[in-house]
Amino acid sequence: MNFLIKNRWSWQDWTMLAIRSLWVVAVIILMYQDQPAFPFWLVFVPLLLCNLVPFLLVKGRYYRYLIAECLFAGGVSLFLAYDLGLTRLFPPALFTIAFYSKSRFHWCSLPVAATLFALSAGNSVNASLSHPVIWQSLFDALIFYVASYALQKGAQAINAIKQKLALIKEQYTILEQYSSQIERMTLLEERYRMARELHDTIGHTFTSMILGMETLKSHIHSSEGEAKLQGMLKLARSGLDDIRRQVHQMDPIEEALPLDRSLLQIMDEFKTNTGTRVIFRTMGEPYPVMKQAKLALYRCLQEALTNASRHGQASTIQVLLQYDQAQVMLQVQDNGKGDDHLQYGFGLTGMKERLAPLQGKLYIHSQADAGTMVTCTLPNPSHEGGQKIKILLADDQPLIRESLRLLLGEEQDFEVAVAGDGKQAIEQCEKDRPDIVLMDINMPEMDGIAATKSLKETWPDIRIIMITTIEDVSLASEALRIGAEGYLLKSIHPKELAATIRLIYGGGTMISQDVAHQLFQYQTGGKALNPYELTEREIDVLRCLTEGLRNKGIAQRLHLSEGTIRNYISSIYLKLQVSGREEAVEKAMVECLT
């Protein structure tokens, strides 16, 4: 029965039931100390019924519970008071009535409860209205009622505090995940940049050296000189091959392909490995898609195909890639078993997190026995028309502030406003919500780090670029951790700054080359000890797995929910490329990951 299901009752309900039960026990003990003439069952059974039966209705409509309380508890209390002389049996019922009463029911619950309380006193029945006994009983009833209602308000306040703490914890987790995502994207973009730099600089230099030495071969006549030249050519070619290998390792193969060909390559591999039929269609005129968007759609397709095969057990999957002027859309529809109550697990949450920094959207429609449709959309940054990018420049040095305002003002798609410190920047954001904030770090009143944290908490959609003269990797790491999308030096060329603003406005991230190099070394310094890029929390969870703890035990040790632990374990399996707990534990112990 529903009333016996524990999760339907809160700790307050069990406390009230315990109070009433203790009251019944106390009454029976006191009664039999006086050795009454009537049998035990004549008192125990009515008391048990009058305290338990109304409580079965406590989670339903209040007026039904009130009627039951008056009939059972009130009737039994009056019967025992005037037939057996047992008085004061109604107080626990009055206490419960007040505890569960709502404001709109006080007009009836208070008079009825107080009257039954006074009548159950026994000796007040024959007293006149002027007799002190009746007034004393009514006053006691009022005190009981007010005290119980005050306890109700206190319990509600405790519940509200718990809910707020849970909400704060959830929001903190989301912000922490968002910060980690920004850091990962920044490091990935720096790897792309380094790959391009290696290809364009060192690779070009080696190629020029090889060509130059080839032209010298015809001018060298001694066997010794020719041998040395051959050695230099071999060394140069070896160096060029090493550079090329590093470039291809840092820059994924799919980056060199158009979006549709990259997606088709995934589908071909998927069909070969699983035997699932995949139908691919494109609509609209293809246009270049920035690499962050391409990578996001690439990973989303991988996840959608995996879910359709593993969870949906689909035999046919249809993939649609549609280009239009405003957005690019990827739609994956399968004929699997579907789920009317599909919940976001680790995979779908990861897809949503990949799309969010690029202003993308994820839509899921699933129906039992009718399959699942996953739709990913990303806006086209080039389709902005005549819309201007609203920029707020916050710097405490007037000369730098005005110089940057004039230089950026020359860009026709920029609209620039200024602020003298972090406090003024927040006030400006309240009045005129900018798209981009260029934030200096060292400012009076409120520094850039504190202002950025405040802005991200209030308006997380505002994109912030830290611009400073300080090459400090710790400040850069802190800025990215609290949500900044860029970290640049003031020495940057104005045209590069303008290009960076447009990049970040379109969903990208950027940090200064010098700072990026230091940050990259700082972030990857311990990579040999953590080759799978596990987070600190994931390492803690993996350590608990190696100790043999189950999900519940891990959650208790790390003070997290079991659902959060399951998400971390899924992430660990994905990074370690294992399929289960035993493989993960074995890999962690063999490679000393914990």
N, C-alpha and C positions, 0 to 999 in steps of 0.2 A: 504493500500500500504506500501511497505517496507520502503520507505523514511520517512513515518510518524511514524514509530515505534521508540519510544524514546530510547530504549536500543541500537539502531544501531548508535546513535549519541553521541559523547562525549561532555564534557563541552566546549571544544575548538570550536566544530562545532556550538553549540548554541551561543557562544560569537561572532563568525564571522558573523552569520546570524543577530544578534542583531546590530552589527556595521553597516552592510549594510542597515538594516531597518532604523536606526537612520539617516543615510546619506540621504536616500530618503525623510524622513520627513523634514530634514533641508533644502534640495534643494527646496521642494515645498513651505515651509514657506518663504524662501528668495525670491523665484520667485514671489509669490503673494504680497509681500511687494511693488514690483515695478508696480503692477496692469497691467499684460500683456494683450495683445489683444486676444490671443488664449485661447480656452476653457480648463478647468481643466482636463477633461478626456484625452485630447490629450497628456498630459505630464504624468499623474498619471499611466495610463494603461501600456504604454511602460516601464516606470521606474519599475513598479511592476514586469512585465514579465522578464525584463533583470536582475533583482536581485534575483528572485526566481527560474526561470527555470534552469539556470546552476547549482544552488545549489542542485537540485535533483540528479545530477550526481556526486556529490563530493565524494561519497563513492565507486564509480565504478572506472573504468580505468582512469588514469589521462589525457591521450591524448583526450579522449572523452569529459571530463569536460572542457579542455582547448579550444577545438574547439567550444563547446557550449558557453563558456564565450566570446570568440572573436566574434562569430556571434551575440549573443543576446546583451550582455553588450557593446561590441565594436560598433556594428551596430547602436543600439539605441543612444549611446553617440554621434556618428558622425552625425546622423540624427538631434538630438536636438541641436547640436552645430552649424550646418550650415544652418538649416532651421528656427530654432526658437531663435538662439543666446544663448542657454544655454550651458555653458562650464564647464569643470572640473567635469564631471559626471562619468568618468572612474576610478578615484582613488580607490574606494572601490573594484572594480573588480580586479585592479592590486594588491591591498593588499591581496586579497583572492588567486589569482593565485600564488603569491610568498609564501604564508603560506602553501599551499598544494603541492608545487613543490618539486620534488626529485632531487638529484644531477645530474642524467642522463638526466633530462629534461631542465636544465638551458639554454642549448645552443639554445633552441627554445622558451621557455616561456619568458625569459628576453627580447630578441629583439622584439618579437611580442607585449608583454605587454607595453614596453617602446614606441614603435612606435604608438600604439593606444592611449596611454596617451598623447603623443605630438600632434597627430592629433586632439584629442578631445579638445585641448586648443583653437581651432578656429582661433585665430589671428596668429598662427604659420604656417598656411597652405600656405599662399602666400609669406612667408619669405624664403630667400635663405639659403643655408647651412651655410653661414658665418654669418647669422644674429644671434644676442645673444638670441633671443626668443626661437629658436629651441633648442639651446644648453642648455638653462636654463630649458626647459621642459624635455629634456632627463636626465639632472642631477637630477631634482626632481623625475623623474620616478625611477632612480637608487636608490635614498635615500629611497623611499617608498618600493622598492623591497627588499633592504638589511634589512631594519627595520622589515619587515614582516617575512622574512626568519629567522632572529634572534629570533623573537617571537616563531616561529615554533620549533627551537632548544630548547628554554627555556621550552616550553610546553612538549616536549619529555623528557627533563631532569626531570621535575616534575613527569611525569608518571612513569619514571624508578625508581625514589626514592620511589614512592608509592608502586610499585611492589616489590622492595627490602624489604621495611618495612613489607609488607604482608607476604613475604617469611620468614623473620626473625621471625615474630610472629608465623607463622605456625611451623617453626622448634623449637621454644621455647616450644610450646605446646606439640610437639612430645617428646622432651627431658623431659619435666615435667611429661608426662604420663609414659615414660620409667623409670624415677626415682621412681615414685610411685609404678610401677610394681615390681621393684627390692626390695623396702621396704616391700611390701606385701609378696613377696616370701621369704624374709629373716625371717620375723615374722612367716610365716607358717612353714618353716623348723625348727625354734626354738621350735615351738609347738610340732613338731614330735619328736625332740630330747628330750624335757622334758617328753613327753609321754613314750619314751623308758627308760629314766632314772628312772622315777617313777616305771615303771613295773619291771625293773631289780634290783633296790636298795631297795626302801621302800617296794614294793610288796614282794620281796624275804625275807626281814626282818620279815614282818608280818607272812608270811607262816612258817618261821622257828620258830617263837614264838609260833604259834598255835600247831605245831607238838611237840615242847618241852613240852608245858603245857599238851598236851594229854598224854605224857608218864609219867607225874607226877601224873595223876589221880589215878593210882593204888597204889601210895605210900601215899596217904592222906586218913586217916581213920576218922577224926573228921568231923562232919556235917558242922561246921563253916568253916573249911579249904576247904571243897569241894564246899561250896557255893561261897567262895571268888574266887576259881579257875574257877568256872563256869562263874562268873562275868568277870574275866579277859579274858577267852576264848570268851565270847560274845563281849566284847569290841574290842578284836583283830580282830575277824571276821567282825565286823561292820567297823573297820578301813580299812581292806583289801577290803571290798565291795566298800567303798567310793573311794579308790585308783583306783580300777578297773573301776568304773563308770567315774572317771575323765579321765583315760587313753582312754576309748572308746569315750568320748566326744571330746578329743583333736586329736585323731588319727582316721580318717574316716574309716568306715567299708570296703570301697572298697580297702584301702591300703593292707589289709590282703589277698586279692584275687589276682590271676593271672590277667593279662591284659584282656585276652579274656573273662574270667568269669565276671570281673567287667563290661565290655561293654555289655555282654549278660544280666546282671542284669538290666542295664538301658533300654535295648530294651524290656525286658519283662514288666517292669513297664510302658513303653511308649505304648506298645500294649494294655495293660489292660486299661489304662486311655483313649486312643484315639480310639481304635478299628482299627487302621491302620495296614496293613499287613507289617511285617518287615522280610526280609530274610537275615540271617547272614551266612557268609562264612569266613573261615580262610585258608590261604595258607602259605606254608613254615613251617620250624621247629621252634616252639616257643622257645624263650630264655628270660631270666630275663630282665626286663626293669626298669630303675631307677624310683623312685617314682615321681620325677618331670615330667618325660616324660609321665608316666602313668596318672598322674593327668591332664596334658595338653590334652592328647587324650580323656580322660574321659569327660572333659568339652566341648571339640570340638564336640564330638558325641552328647552330650545333646543339644548344640546350633543348630547343623545341623538337628537333628530330629525335633526340635521345629520349625525351619524355614520351613522345608519341609511340615509340617502339617499346620502351621498358615498362611504362605504367599503363599506357592506353592499349598496348598490344595491337596496334594498327597494322593493316595489310596494305593500305594505300594512303599516301600523303600527297597533298597538293600544295605547292609553294607558288605564291604570286609576289613578284617584285614590281611595284608600280611607281613610276616617276610622274610627278606633276609639278607645277610651278611652285607650289607652296611647301611641299613635303615629299619625302620618299617613304613608301610604305612596304613593309615585308609582312606577308600573311601566310601562316602555316596552318593548314586544316587537315585533320586526319579522320579516319572512319573507325577509330577505336571505341572502347567501351564508354569513355566519358565519365563525368561525375557531376551531379547536380550541386554538390556542396564542395566544389574544388577549393582548396585552401592554398595560400602562397607558402610553398616550402623554400628550401635553400636555393633551388634552381631558378624558380620564378622570381624570387626576391633579388637574386643576382642579376637577372635580365633587367628588372626595373631599375636597379642601382646603376647599371651600365648606361641606360637611356636617360636617366634623370639629369646628369651633368650637361647633357647636350640638348636639354629642353624637349626630350623625347617622351613618348607615352607608350604604355603597355596596356592592352585590352585582352581579357581572357573571357571566352564564352565556351562553357562545357555543359553537355547534357547527357544524361545516362543513356547508353546504347545508341547515341547519335554522334559521338566523337567530340573533339575539342578544336577550337579555333583560337590561335594566338596571333595577335596583330601588333606589330611594332611600327611606330611612326616617328620620323625625325624631320624637323623643319629644315627647309632649304635656306641657308644663311644669305645666299645671293638674291633671294626674293624678298627683299625688304623695301623695295620701291623707293620712295622719297623720304622714308622715315629716318630721322636723325638719332644718333646715339647720344644720350644725355650723360654727360660726364661731370662729376664733382671732383675738384682738385683740392686736397687738404694739405697745406704746408704752412709752417709758421714763418718762413723767410719770405718777405714780400717780393724781393727781386726774383727769386726762383719761381715763386707762385705766378707772378705776372708774366715772366718770360715763357713759362710753359703754357699759360693761358693764351698768349698771343700766337705761339707756334701751333698749338692744337686748334686754335680758332681758324687757322687757314684751311683746315680740312673741311670741305663742304658738308660732310655728313656728321660733323661733330657739333654739339651744343654744350659749351663749357661754363660751369659755375665754380666759384672758389669758396674756401673756408680757411680760417686762420689756425684752427686746432681741431682736435678730435671732438670736443664738445660742440663746436659750431658745425662740424660735419654731420653729427647726429641730428641737430636742429634742422639743417638744410634737407636732410633725407626725409624728415617728417613733413616739411612743406612741399618739396618737389622731388618725388621719388626718382633718383637717377638710375641709369642702367649700369654705369661703371663708376667706381670711386677710386681715384689715385690717392693713396694714403701714405703720408710721410710717417716715419716711426717715432722720431724724437720731437715731440711738440709739448708746449705748456698746457696746463689745465687737464688734458687727457691725451696720453700718447697713442700712437697708431695701433699698437697691439690691443690695448683696452677698447679703443673705439671700434676696431674690426670685430672683436668678440661681441660687443653690444649690438652692432649692426647686424651681424649674422644671426643673433638670437631673435632679433625683432623682425628683420626683413632678410630671410635666407636667400631670396632670389637676387638680391643686389650682388653684383660681382665686384670683387675688391682686388686691386693691384697694389702691393706694397712697393713704394718707390723711395729709395734712400741712398745715402753715400756710403753706407756701412756694408762691407763684405763679411757678414757674420752668419755662419751656417746654423748656429743655434736659433738665431732670430728668424731665419728663413724657415727652419723646421717648425718653429712655434707658430709662425704666420700661416703656414700650410695646414698645420694641425687644427687651428681654430676656424679654418674655412676659406682663407684667402686663395684666390685663383692665380695670382702672379706675384713674383718678387723680382724687381728690376732695380738697377743702379741709375742714378740721375745722370750719369755720363752717357746714357744710351742716346743714339742718334734720333732726332725728332721723327724721321720717317719710320724708323724701326719701332719707336714707341707707338706711333699711329697704327702701324700694322699689327702690333701686339694687342692693342685695344680692340681692334676689329676681330682678331682671332679669339680673344677671351669673350667678347660679346657674342660670338658665334658658338661658344660652348667649350673652347679650348682652355689650356693652362700654359703658363710660361714663367720661367725663372731665368735670371741673368746667367750668362755662360760661365763666368768665373765662379759664381756662387753655386751653380748647378754642378760644376765639376767637384767642388768641395763636398756638396751635399751627397752626390753620387758615391764618392769615396766613403763618406761617413755612413751612408745607409748600407753599402755593400761591404763594409770592412769586416763584418762577421759572417759573410756569406758562406765561408768554408765550414763554419759551425752550424749553419742553418741553410743548407742547399735548396730546401723546398719552400723557403720564404714563409715559414709558419710564423704567425703572430705570437706574442708573448702568452696571450690567453689560450691559443690553440696548443702551445707547448705544455701549458699547465694541464689541459684536458688530456693530451696524449700521455703525459706522465701518470695521470690517474688511471688511464686505460692499461698501461703497463703494470700497474699495481693490482689489476684485477677488479677494480671498482665498476659497478654498473652505473647507469645513467642517474638513478636517484642518489646514489652515494656521491657521485661527482658533483651533482647540483648542490647537495648539502655542504660539501667541503668548500666549493668555490662561491657559495651564496648566490647561485643563479637558478633560474627555472629549468625544469627538465626539457622544455621546448627549446630554450636557448642552447642547452648542452647538445641536443640532437642536431641543431644547426651547425655548431662547431665541429661535431664529429663528421657530419657530411662534408664540411669544408676540408677537414684533415684527410678524409678518404680521397677527395678530389685532388688535393695537392700531392699526396703520396702516391697517387695512381694505384690504389688498392681497392679491393671490392668488399672488404669486411674487417671486423674488429681483430681477428686473429692475424691477418696479414699485416695490418697497421702496427700491432704490438711487436710482431716479429721484425718488421722493417726498422722500427724505432730502436729495438735492442741491438740489432746487428750493426746499424749505422750510428749508434750512440746519439740519437736525436734529442734525448731528454737529459 
